[in-house]
């Protein structure tokens, strides 16, 4: 038996040595690897609005890596990286973006979560860090401590962060506000203390469960809520209905109503791809001038004037 094992070991060693010698005779066994970025950019997304004329758009560049191994194996790997943030004028056609910058990373790691303030966007998964990118500055990460208040359980994936009371930000998931039982319904992000605290709604805030989006201006809580009859939406301030919009006068209502997103973004309100101004001092929604975003790079106003930056991504 011992002799048999020795013969097997010698045979395996001989086979391995033969391969090594073959590699040496062919000048090595190195793989042939090629890596190439796409010339065009894709997955453009409206991230937010700086004011009533400037839009922030994020996009990515895709790549392809091909490996032809020395043993004949052919492998292909693809992905998206090099995230870029640009600022465009969407009301008046200009020669190009007002500002652009990109991150030199191979893989997309979630820079375009949404708008934090007028000039800052947020990203990341918030397990230990969050990302912030301010227009005109380099993006950076900050450490975040995740906490849970007593009586609240079940952290959620954050999909929205908006200005909140006392200089903090309200963070929520897609349906976190309506979570029943003792599940966490929202979180408060304190960027100064670098904490993210998951909570249940206090009794005074239970009314925001019905909101499609919510934020604070100074010491007042603003809410946008779709009407039950699918004809428009309301603007509420501190639980009181202050203004309403019949969207039939602005957009064509169709079966896509349920998919329309109603969102505060900067000092604008974004609904069904339509962009309008919030006059928060007078608690009103300014419908006109009304602009529709047909894509991240194309905008049309109510007079059919077109502003297009499609060529930027090519």
C-alpha positions, 0 to 999 in steps of 0.5 A: 500500500505504501509503495502504491501511494508513493507511485501515485504521488510520484505520478502527480508530481510528474504531471505537475512538473510537466505542466510547469515545464510546458509553461516555462517553454511557452514563456510563462503561464500568465493570463491575458487580461483586457479592461475597457471603460465604455465611451458613453455614460448610462443610468442617469438619474435626477438626484435633486434640484439646487433651485428653480432652474438647476438640476443635479444629475448623477450617472455612471460609466460601465466597464468590461474586463476580459480574461483569457487564461493560460489554460484556455478558460475565457472569462468576462466581468462587467460593472459600473463605476466612475460615478459623476455628478453634474449640475445643469440649467433645465429651464434655459438651454446652455452649452453644457453643465454648470459643473461636473466632477466624478469619483475615480472608483471601479465599482459603483458603491451608491453615491446617488441616494438622494438630496440632503440639502440644496447643494449636498447629496447623500449615499451609502448603506449606513451600516457604519458610514454615510457618503456626502457630496457637495457641489464644487467639493470633493465627496467624502464619508463620515462614520455614523453610529446607528442607535435604536430607541427603547420600544422600537425594533427592526431597522429598515433600508433608508430610501429618503433623507430630508431636512427635519427639526432642530437642524437634523434630518428625517430618514425613512424607508419606502413604507417605514412610516406605516410599520405596525407593532413596535417596528421602527418607523423613521430615523433621525440623522444628526450629522453633527453628532454623527448618529442615526437614531431609529424611532417610533412616531410620537403621538404628535407626528402620527399624522405623517403616516399618510404622507407620500413625503415629509420634511421640515422648513424651520420649525414647521413640518410639511407633508405632500399627500396624494388624494384618495380620488386620484385627481391631485395632491395636498400640501399640509403644514403641521397637519393642516391642509394649506394647498391642493393641486388638481394634477389633471390641469398639469399632466395626463392622468392615466393608469400610471397614477399609482406609480407617480412619485410625490417628493420634496427635493430642495425647494421644489416638488417633484410629481409624475416627472413634473417640477414645480416650486414650493413657496414655503413662506406662503405655504403654496405650490407654484404650478407655473412655470411648469417643467416636465423631465422626460429624461434626466437630460431632457426638459420641456415646459408648458410652452413646449420649449425644449432643453436637452443635454442628451449629448453630454452622456455620449 
